[in-house]
Amino acid sequence: MSTETIARRYAIALADVVTKTGDAEHVKNELVAWNEMIRTSSDLQSVFASPAIQHTAKEKVLETLIAKASPSKTTSNFLRVLVKNDRIGDLPQIQERFEEELAERSGLVVASVVSARDLPDGEKGAFQLNLEKLTGRKVEIEYGVDPEIIGGVITRIGSTVYDSSVRTKLENLREELAAA
């Protein structure tokens, strides 16, 4: 089973729980903190990833961390399930998918717009309106700048990419000329 499938299943299950309890934002923030703590500690990564370390020892390490950090009951239980099922190593993907699931459920879509230069507010507003019409949902846009695209923009919504960059148009033209 792929990591994406696993992450989606855990994320959906957690989203179901926090939606009922109304604790979504708090659990989301706690998962970010736990993910960062594990990511920045090579010792924790080694302990949780090692097949040589007994499962009970991993659970004890987690319980010690939970006692010190005092996360919510939902987050604590979720982390226990991950350790029990040897999925704590998938926490980065699960956390990312969890945030996407919460955004989806709230009717929010996150889009990325990369341009060759910083866009003026008027153009950002136009992008906002066009993307909301296109998706039929509220859109949160993350803007970026990449001078190498020369001009135009690259817009990414989920797995869909709209590439109207000058760089891509030039590459396509070059391929057409080479094939002719």
N, C-alpha and C positions, 0 to 999 in steps of 0.2 A: 504494500500500500504506500502511495506517495506521501511525502511530508505535507504537501498541500492538502491532500484529502484528510489526513490526520488533523492538521491544524484547523481545517474548516469544521470538522466534527466537534472537536473540543471547544472551539470558539462559539459555535452555535449553541452548544449545551450551556456554556457559561452565560451567553447572552440571554438565553431563555430564563435562567435563574435570576440574573440581575434585573431583567426587565420586570419580573414579578415583584422583586423586593424594592425596586426603585433605587438601587445602589450602584447603578452602572458607572457613573463618573468616578466614584470613589474607588471601585474595584479596578477600573481602567488605570487610574493613577498609581494604584498599588502594584499592578502588574508591570507597569513601566519601571517602577523603582526596583522590583525584584529582578526583572530582566537585566537592568543595568548593574545591579549588585553581582549577579552571577557572571555577566559578561566581563566585568572588570576584575574578577578574581579567578586567576588560573587554578588556584587550589580547589575552589568550588566546582569549576568546570571539570577538573580531573576526577574529583570524588564522584560526581553525578554521572560522568561518562564511563568510568572504569567498570568493566565487567568483573574485575578481580575483587572489588569491594562488595561485601555482602549487602543485600537489600536492607536488612535491619540497621546496618551502620549508616546507610544513606538516609533512612527515615529518622535516625537519631540526630544526624546533622541538620536535617530540615527542622525537626522539632526544636532544636537549640536556636536556630535562626528565627523561627516563629516566636519563640519566647522573648527574644531580644527585640524584634521588630514590631511585635504586636499588631499584625495586620487584621483586617476584618475577618469574621468567621467564614464568609464566602471565599475570600482569597486564600485563607489558611486551608480550607477543605479542598479547594481546587488544586493548590500546590501539592497537597498530600496525594490526591488522585494522580497527578502527573508523576510523582516519584514512584508511587505504587505500580504504575503501568510503564515505568521506564521511559517517560515522555518529557521529563524536565528539560532535556536537551533541545526539545522542539519549542520551548517557551518563546523564543523570538518570533517564530512564524505564527504561533498561536496568538500571541499578543497582537501582532499586526492584523491578522485575520479577524480577531475579536473587535478591534477598533473599526475595521471596515464593516463588520456585521452591525455594530451599533449605529454607525453612520447610515447604513442602508435602512435600518429599521426606523430611523428618525426621518427618513425621506431626504437625506443629505447625500450628495455625490461629491467626491473630492476629485478635482481635476488639476492637471499640471500644465502650465503654459510657459514654454521657453521661447524667448525671442532674442534677437541679436543685440538689442539695446533695451534699456529700461523703458517700459511703456508708460505713457502719460495716463493720468487718472481717467480721462475721457475714454481712451481705448480699453482700459481695464473694465470700465462700466459696460462698454459695448460687448466685450467678451462675456461678462457675467450674464447679461441679458440673452445673448445668442446661445450660450451653453445651457441656460435654464430652459429656453424654448426647445432646444435640441433634445434634452434629456427628460423634460417634463417634471423636473425636481429642482429643489434648491441646490445650488452648486457652491462649494467652497473651493476657491482657486488658489493654488500655490504658484507664484510667479518665479521664474528663473531667467538668468541671462547667460547666453552662450554666443560670443562674438563669431565663433567658427561657423555658425549657420548662415552667416552673411546678411540675410534679411528674411522676412517672413516669420512664421511661428510654427512650433511643433506643440500640438495639444494632445494630452493623454488623459483619457477618462477610463479608468479601470484598465482593461487590456486592449482598448481601442485607441489607436494613434492616428491623428490627423496631421500629416506632415506637409506643410506648404512652405517649407524653407527653401531659400534660393540654392543652398548647397545641394539639397536633394534634387531639385529641378535641374541643376547643372550636371549632376551625376547621371541622371536619367537621360539627358541630352547626349552626354558623352557615350553612354552605352548604345543609344540609337545610332549615333554616327559610326561607332566601331562595328556595329552589326551590319551596316549598309554597304 
